[in-house]
Amino acid sequence: VKSHNQMKYKNQINNNTSIKKIYQKIFYGLIKRNYYYLSSPFRVLPKCFVIGVVRSGTTSLYHYLGQHPCIGSSAYDEIGYFDENYHLGINWYKSLFPTKFTKDKIIKKHGKFLTYDVTPFYIYNPLVTRRIFESFPQAKIISNLRNPIDRAYSNYIIMLQDGDTNKTFEEMVQIAMDEINKNKSKLNDEAYIVDTFYENILARGFYADQLEIWFEKFQKKQLLMIPSEDLAQKSDQVLRKVFEFLNLPYFKIKDFTKQNKREYPPMKDETRKLLIEFYKPHNEKLYSLINQHFDWDK
């Protein structure tokens, strides 16, 4: 399921990536494409997918995981193969991952090997879920989940700083709420849902609605939900849990540099109170689905 609105939002997010990431994509996409494409039969596919969510620390997690000696990184994060780049084919996808020779070398030295795909847009699209399940039914699925209020505000700040809006956060919230209330009857329409999760800064925080199909397709033991607040504040403790989930030995990460971090003024208290009430039923639905509770109601 894909639309013009999806592509528009994807382009907005991609425009916010660092110069380094843009260089990486150009480098791998143009200069090395022929070599990597030709060598794709000798490359391995991921067994782990970090599916979400946007503005929740997925880029930081990508860099943390890549420091583990048993893990081989993809060429870059936000590959997007299972949604907007699916037409490029499996050989293109494989070209972005380590070779079998690298895998054998790591296994010989450390005993285990794993590579991973970090694309925070995957969570929104049921078609992506089905594609990953069909290709990798035994995959491990990880999602960072940030307090939806803070996630929405962070998303707004990016739009404001990059000139994509001149509205206040309060105006954006009201517009998003009005749209959600107006279109409640369409929530069973898969195409509408995908567009809404991409475009509406508040609906992107309806995590239970996005995760339901993942829990339908995959066994609970294959899914790990990480509160991004814990990843930021208790990084080593969270990564210990991640490595255990991936059946990898514990490794103490040395570089905990936060990626894509921005400073911005605090949200108005009255706006936060409004959004706490707005998200309460959606958060409760999430807690019931994943059998975890996060301290988001304050």
Secondary structure, 3 states (H helix, E strand, C coil): CCCHHHHHHHHHHHCCCCHHHHHHHHHHHHHCHHHHHHCHHHECCCCEEEEECCCCCHHHHHHHHCCCCCEECCCCCCCCCCCCCHHHCHHHHHCCCCEHHHHHHHHHHHCCCEEEEECCCHHHCHHHHHHHHHHCCCCEEEEEECCHHHHHHHHHHHHHHCCCCCCCHHHHHHHHHHHHHHCHHHCCCHHHHHHHHHHCCCHHHCHHHHHHHHHHHCCHHHEEEEEHHHHHHCHHHHHHHHHHHCCCCCCCCCCCCCCCCCCCCCCCHHHHHHHHHHHHHHHHHHHHHHCCCCCCCC
